[in-house]
Amino acid sequence: MQGELGGAVDELPGLVWTAAPDGQIHFLNQRWREYTGVPLAEFHGRGWQTRVHPEDLPGLLAGWRSVPVSSAPIEAEVRLRGADGEYRWFLFLAHPVRDPVGQVIKWSGFSTDIDNRKRAEEELRDSAARFRDYAETASDWLWEIGTDYNYTLLTENAFGSDPADRIGTKCWDHALDFETEPEKWRLVLETLDTRKPFRDFVFCSADGTGSPMYVKASGKPVFDAAGEFSGYRGTGSDVTAIIRAERAEASLRTAQADLAHMSRVTTLGQLTASIAHELTQPIAAALLNAETALSCLTRKPPDVVHATQAINRFVNDGMRATDIIDRTRALVKKAPARKDNLEINLAISEIVGLTRSEVSKNGVQMQIQLAEGLPVVQGDRVQLQQVMLNLIMNAVESMSQMSDDRRELMISTQPEEDCVLVAVRDSGPGLPEVALERAFEAFYTTKSSGLGMGLSICRSIVEAHGGRLWAAANFPKGAAFQFTVPVTSDLRA
């Protein structure tokens, strides 16, 4: 038998065999023997069964036993062990050869290696199962639309409603901002019409109850094998909580800015007399220098040299007065916060100039120790000056309640790692330990007429700049308020 079926059969790209009606092997081609690495003699009888995977053999034998009853060919997918000991999937085909009366007189079979196909099918099933699990458990949902932009698919959690209610409709049919924000929708429609992908498009839609919900959607166009556009597919997610939190935070920032502005205006109102006094000095000096210049010019001959010197002093006095007005106007002006590179010593010096008369009027001796060569910091000049203004005025007010003790105010700056440290120290009565811990709480105050918002606003400003503000006891007495401002990032390297 081997000689009769040899030759060309050995060249077929598969495993060829013949067997008796009861399944005992008569012939195996060369590829069978090469794949299994077992001599033909070992396969005679039922030895071939040892090469079939134990899990697949019962089903294969059951099919074999049914043949005499059903007279049907056998087709099965089984795993066969190769010479390397590894199993591979094969498509097992067995065709019965019958005599004139229909009895099976032998079997001829052909087995094809389908291992790669089976592995691909298994991977596809795993991938589909993972995709299904992700779709069912993800907080996002999946969607598909056709060429008319109508929904053709929505996963169960889409829009917090029954997906069937939206199939056949467009997303903007349910949008609550389609008319109020036309430019946003014009751009996304233009993106769809030009078959471009889009990411993180946020719109307001009605949920299953008709209530507003904010949705963030991303999608990409889909094309068929011929390159024809067939629609879009993508994801959507409910970002209502995020949008509401962002809006609440924006409202809070606006309220804080309004409160900070009111605090500055209130403090400057308390300094009206001091600011007026600061302005009186350069104005009085300017008038004196103007009179001196006129006197020099009316002499015979005119004293041009001294007149010129007096006029120059007059100009300088006018610039001093203008500078005071500009600094005051900047503090009163309501404007959005801005981050600029600034010299912290200069900003502090300007505030010291505005408060000098108030400090002196309350019998306070002020010492300034500003370190030289400080790095540039980044921040809002007006806001940082408000912090200094609050700290200086608080120190002056705390010491004004003292009777005969020496009143001293120390303002200093010094470099720290990646930041500048600013300190305001006084020799007042200081703060009790509980006040040191609660001083920056909103509405907490140790003053009978205070609102308890000044230090809370100051801390918010400093923290918004990436710094820190804290209070401590001063030695030998009094309180020390210190804060840090980070150095401009591009100057740290």
C-alpha positions in Angstrom: 0.0 0.0 0.0 2.8 2.4 0.8 4.3 1.8 -2.6 1.0 2.4 -4.4 0.3 5.8 -2.7 3.9 7.1 -2.5 5.5 9.6 -4.8 3.2 12.4 -5.6 1.1 11.9 -2.4 4.2 12.7 -0.3 4.5 16.1 -2.0 1.0 17.2 -1.1 0.9 20.2 1.4 -0.8 18.2 4.1 -1.0 15.0 6.1 -2.5 12.2 3.9 -3.5 8.8 5.3 -5.7 5.8 4.7 -7.3 3.5 7.3 -9.5 0.4 7.6 -13.2 0.8 8.3 -12.5 0.4 12.1 -9.9 3.2 12.0 -6.7 1.2 11.9 -4.1 3.0 9.9 -2.8 1.5 6.6 -0.9 4.4 5.1 0.7 7.7 6.2 2.5 10.0 3.7 6.0 11.4 4.2 4.7 14.7 5.7 2.9 12.8 8.4 6.0 11.0 9.4 8.2 14.1 9.2 5.7 16.1 11.4 5.4 13.5 14.1 8.9 12.1 13.9 7.6 8.6 14.5 8.1 5.5 12.2 5.1 4.2 10.3 5.1 1.0 12.3 4.2 2.8 15.4 1.0 4.2 13.7 -0.3 0.8 12.5 -3.4 -0.1 14.3 -4.5 2.6 16.7 -1.1 4.0 17.6 -2.0 7.3 15.8 -4.3 8.1 18.8 -1.3 8.8 21.0 -0.5 11.9 18.8 -3.9 13.5 19.3 -4.4 15.9 22.1 -6.2 14.1 25.0 -9.0 16.8 25.1 -9.7 16.4 21.4 -9.5 12.5 21.1 -13.0 11.7 22.7 -14.8 13.9 20.2 -12.9 12.6 17.3 -13.6 8.9 18.2 -17.3 9.7 18.8 -17.5 11.0 15.3 -15.8 8.0 14.0 -18.1 5.6 15.7 -21.1 7.4 14.3 -20.1 6.8 10.7 -21.5 3.3 10.2 -24.9 4.7 11.4 -24.9 8.0 9.6 -22.6 7.2 6.7 -21.4 10.8 6.9 -17.8 12.0 6.3 -15.8 13.1 9.3 -14.7 16.7 9.7 -13.0 17.9 12.9 -10.5 20.3 14.3 -8.0 18.6 16.5 -4.5 19.2 17.9 -1.7 16.9 16.9 1.6 16.6 18.7 4.7 17.1 16.5 8.2 15.8 16.7 9.1 18.8 19.0 6.5 17.8 21.5 4.3 20.9 20.7 0.7 20.6 19.6 -0.6 22.3 16.5 -4.2 22.6 15.2 -5.2 20.6 12.1 -8.4 20.4 10.1 -9.1 16.6 10.1 -11.1 15.4 7.0 -11.9 11.7 6.5 -13.9 10.5 3.5 -15.4 6.9 3.5 -14.8 4.7 0.5 -17.7 2.4 -0.1 -18.4 -0.9 -2.0 -21.2 -1.3 -4.4 -23.7 -2.0 -1.6 -22.7 1.1 0.4 -20.5 -0.5 3.0 -17.4 1.4 4.1 -14.4 -0.6 3.0 -11.7 2.0 3.9 -11.1 5.6 4.8 -8.9 8.2 3.0 -8.1 11.3 4.9 -6.3 14.7 4.6 -5.3 16.9 7.5 -4.4 20.6 7.0 -2.3 22.7 9.4 -4.7 25.5 10.7 -2.7 26.4 13.8 -2.1 30.0 12.6 -5.7 30.5 11.8 -6.9 29.1 15.1 -4.5 31.3 17.0 -5.7 34.3 15.1 -9.3 33.4 15.9 -8.5 33.0 19.5 -6.7 36.4 19.6 -9.7 37.9 17.9 -12.1 36.4 20.4 -9.9 37.6 23.3 -9.7 41.1 21.7 -13.4 41.2 21.3 -14.0 40.0 24.8 -11.6 42.7 26.2 -13.2 45.3 24.1 -16.6 44.2 25.3 -15.5 44.3 28.9 -14.0 47.7 28.5 -17.1 49.0 26.8 -19.3 47.6 29.6 -17.2 48.8 32.5 -15.7 52.1 31.3 -17.0 55.4 32.5 -16.8 56.6 28.9 -19.2 55.3 26.2 -18.7 54.4 22.6 -20.6 55.8 19.6 -20.7 55.4 15.9 -22.4 57.6 13.3 -23.1 57.1 9.6 -22.5 59.2 6.6 -25.6 61.3 7.5 -24.1 61.8 11.0 -27.0 60.0 12.7 -26.1 57.6 15.5 -25.9 54.0 14.5 -24.4 52.7 17.7 -24.3 53.8 21.4 -23.2 51.7 24.3 -25.5 51.4 27.3 -24.2 54.2 29.5 -24.3 56.9 26.8 -25.8 60.2 27.9 -27.4 58.7 31.0 -30.3 57.5 28.9 -31.6 54.6 26.8 -29.3 54.4 23.7 -32.3 53.4 21.5 -33.8 56.8 22.0 -30.9 58.5 20.2 -30.2 55.9 17.4 -31.1 57.6 14.1 -30.6 61.1 15.5 -27.7 63.5 15.4 -25.8 64.6 18.6 -26.8 68.2 18.0 -30.5 67.3 18.0 -30.1 66.9 21.7 -27.6 69.8 22.3 -28.7 72.6 24.5 -26.0 75.0 23.3 -26.4 74.5 19.6 -28.0 78.0 19.1 -26.2 79.8 22.0 -22.7 78.8 20.8 -23.0 78.7 17.0 -19.3 79.3 16.3 -18.2 76.2 18.3 -20.7 74.0 16.4 -19.8 75.5 13.1 -16.2 74.5 13.6 -17.0 70.9 14.6 -19.4 70.5 11.6 -16.7 71.8 9.4 -14.4 69.2 10.9 -16.9 66.4 10.1 -17.5 67.6 6.6 -13.7 67.6 5.9 -13.4 64.1 7.3 -10.9 65.1 10.0 -10.5 63.6 13.5 -11.4 65.7 16.5 -10.6 65.5 20.2 -12.1 66.7 23.5 -15.1 68.6 21.9 -17.2 69.7 24.9 -20.9 70.5 24.5 -24.0 70.7 26.6 -26.6 68.0 26.0 -29.8 66.8 27.6 -29.6 63.6 29.6 -32.3 61.0 29.9 -34.4 63.2 32.2 -33.9 66.3 30.0 -31.5 67.9 32.5 -28.3 69.6 31.2 -25.1 67.5 31.1 -21.7 68.3 29.7 -20.2 65.8 27.3 -16.6 65.6 26.0 -16.4 63.7 22.7 -13.6 62.5 20.5 -13.9 60.8 17.2 -12.2 59.8 13.9 -13.5 59.2 10.4 -13.9 55.6 9.1 -13.3 54.5 5.5 -14.1 51.2 3.9 -11.8 49.0 1.9 -12.4 51.1 -1.3 -11.5 54.3 0.6 -15.2 55.5 0.8 -16.2 57.5 3.8 -18.6 55.4 6.0 -19.0 57.6 9.1 -17.3 58.3 12.4 -16.6 56.3 15.5 -15.4 57.5 18.9 -15.9 58.0 22.6 -17.9 60.2 24.9 -17.8 61.0 28.6 -19.8 62.9 31.1 -17.7 65.9 32.3 -20.6 67.7 34.1 -18.9 67.6 37.5 -15.6 68.9 36.1 -17.2 71.8 34.2 -19.3 72.8 37.2 -16.2 72.6 39.5 -14.2 74.8 37.0 -17.0 77.4 36.9 -17.3 77.4 40.7 -13.6 77.8 41.0 -13.7 80.7 38.5 -16.5 82.3 40.5 -14.5 81.9 43.7 -11.4 83.5 42.1 -13.6 86.4 40.9 -15.0 86.8 44.4 -11.5 86.6 46.0 -10.3 89.3 43.5 -13.2 91.5 44.4 -12.6 91.0 48.1 -8.9 91.7 47.7 -9.7 94.9 45.8 -12.1 96.1 48.5 -9.4 95.3 51.1 -6.9 97.5 49.3 -9.3 100.4 48.9 -10.3 100.1 52.6 -6.6 100.1 53.7 -5.8 103.1 51.4 -8.8 104.9 52.9 -7.1 104.6 56.3 -3.9 106.0 54.8 -5.5 109.0 53.2 -3.9 111.4 55.6 -0.5 109.8 55.3 -0.7 109.8 51.5 -1.8 113.4 51.5 1.2 114.2 53.7 3.5 112.3 51.4 2.2 114.4 48.5 2.4 117.7 50.4 6.2 117.4 50.8 7.1 117.2 47.1 4.4 119.8 46.2 5.7 122.2 48.8 9.3 121.7 47.6 8.2 122.2 44.0 6.6 125.5 44.9 9.7 126.6 46.8 11.9 125.7 43.8 9.6 127.5 41.4 9.8 130.7 43.5 13.6 130.3 43.7 13.8 130.0 39.9 11.6 133.1 39.4 13.7 135.1 41.8 16.9 134.1 40.0 15.5 135.0 36.7 14.3 138.5 37.8 17.8 139.5 39.0 19.9 141.9 36.9 21.6 140.2 35.4 19.5 137.0 35.6 21.2 134.2 37.6 20.6 131.5 34.9 22.8 128.8 36.6 20.9 128.8 39.9 17.5 129.2 38.1 18.3 126.1 36.1 19.2 124.1 39.2 16.0 125.2 40.9 13.9 124.2 37.8 15.6 120.8 37.8 14.7 120.3 41.4 11.1 121.5 40.6 10.9 118.8 37.9 12.2 116.1 40.3 9.7 117.2 42.9 6.9 116.9 40.4 8.0 113.4 39.4 8.0 112.4 43.1 4.5 113.6 43.5 3.4 111.8 40.2 5.1 108.6 41.4 3.1 108.7 44.7 -0.2 109.2 42.8 0.6 106.5 40.3 1.4 104.0 43.0 -1.8 104.8 44.8 -3.8 104.6 41.6 -2.3 101.2 40.9 -3.4 99.9 44.3 -6.9 101.3 43.9 -7.3 100.1 40.3 -9.3 96.9 39.8 -7.5 94.8 37.2 -6.9 91.0 36.6 -3.9 89.4 38.2 -0.8 89.2 36.0 2.5 87.5 36.4 5.5 89.7 35.5 9.2 89.6 36.3 9.7 92.2 39.1 12.3 93.3 41.6 10.8 92.6 45.0 12.9 95.2 46.8 11.6 97.9 44.5 8.0 96.9 45.0 8.5 96.9 48.8 10.2 100.3 48.7 7.2 101.8 47.0 4.9 100.6 49.7 7.3 101.8 52.4 7.1 105.2 50.8 3.3 105.3 51.0 3.2 104.2 54.7 6.2 106.1 56.0 4.0 109.0 57.4 1.5 106.6 59.0 4.4 104.7 60.6 6.0 107.9 61.9 2.7 109.3 63.2 2.2 106.3 65.4 5.7 106.7 66.9 7.1 103.6 65.2 10.8 103.4 64.2 11.1 101.6 60.9 14.3 99.8 59.8 14.7 98.5 56.3 17.2 95.7 55.5 16.8 94.7 51.9 19.4 92.3 50.6 21.3 93.4 47.5 21.5 91.3 44.4 18.2 89.5 44.9 17.1 87.4 41.9 14.0 88.5 40.0 10.7 87.0 41.1 7.6 86.4 39.1 4.3 87.8 40.3 1.6 90.5 40.3 3.2 93.7 41.7 -0.1 95.2 43.0 -1.1 91.9 44.8 2.3 91.5 46.4 2.3 95.1 47.5 -1.1 94.5 49.0 0.4 91.8 51.1 3.1 94.2 52.3 0.6 96.9 52.9 -1.5 94.6 55.1 1.4 93.3 57.1 2.9 96.8 57.7 -0.5 98.3 58.8 -1.2 95.3 61.1 2.2 95.8 62.7 1.7 99.5 63.2 -1.8 99.0 64.6 -0.7 96.4 67.1 2.1 98.6 68.4 -0.2 101.7 68.6 -1.9 100.1 71.5 1.3 100.0 73.6 2.0 102.8 76.0 5.7 103.5 76.8 7.4 100.6 75.2 9.8 101.1 72.2 7.9 100.6 68.9 10.1 99.1 66.2 9.2 97.8 62.8 11.8 95.7 60.8 11.3 94.9 57.1 13.8 92.6 55.5 14.4 90.5 52.4 16.9 87.7 51.9 17.5 85.0 49.2 16.4 81.4 49.9 16.7 78.3 47.8 14.5 79.0 44.6 12.8 81.9 46.3 13.0 85.2 48.1 12.1 85.5 51.8 10.3 88.7 53.0 9.8 89.3 56.7 7.9 92.0 58.6 8.7 92.0 62.4 7.3 94.2 65.1 7.9 94.8 68.8 4.2 94.8 69.7 2.3 92.6 72.1 2.6 89.6 69.8 0.1 86.9 69.2 -1.1 84.2 71.6 -0.3 80.6 70.4 -3.9 80.0 69.4 -3.9 83.2 67.3 -0.6 82.1 65.5 -2.5 78.9 64.4 -5.7 80.6 63.4 -4.4 84.0 62.2 -5.0 83.2 58.5 -8.5 81.8 58.9 -11.2 83.8 57.2 -13.2 86.0 59.6 -10.8 85.3 62.5 -9.5 88.5 64.1 -8.1 89.7 67.4 -9.2 93.3 66.6 -12.4 94.7 68.0 -13.1 96.4 64.6 -11.6 93.9 62.3 -13.3 91.7 59.7 -10.7 88.9 59.8 -10.2 88.9 56.1 -6.9 90.7 55.6 -4.5 87.9 56.4 -6.7 85.3 54.7 -6.5 87.3 51.5 -2.8 87.7 51.9 -2.2 84.0 52.3 -4.4 83.3 49.2 -2.3 85.8 47.2 1.0 84.3 48.3 -0.1 80.8 47.7 -1.4 81.7 44.3 2.2 82.9 43.6 3.5 79.5 44.6 4.8 80.8 47.9 4.0 80.4 51.6 2.9 82.9 54.3 3.2 82.1 58.0 3.4 83.8 61.5 5.7 83.3 64.4 6.8 84.9 67.6 9.4 87.6 67.3 12.4 87.7 69.6 12.5 89.2 72.2 8.8 90.2 71.7 6.3 91.0 69.1 5.2 89.0 66.0 7.0 88.1 62.8 5.1 87.5 59.5 7.2 86.0 56.7 6.4 84.9 53.2 8.3 83.5 50.2 8.0 84.3 46.5 9.5 81.8 44.0 12.3 83.0 41.8 11.4 83.4 38.1 11.9 79.9 36.6 13.9 80.9 33.6 16.5 82.5 35.9 17.0 79.5 38.2 19.0 77.3 35.7 
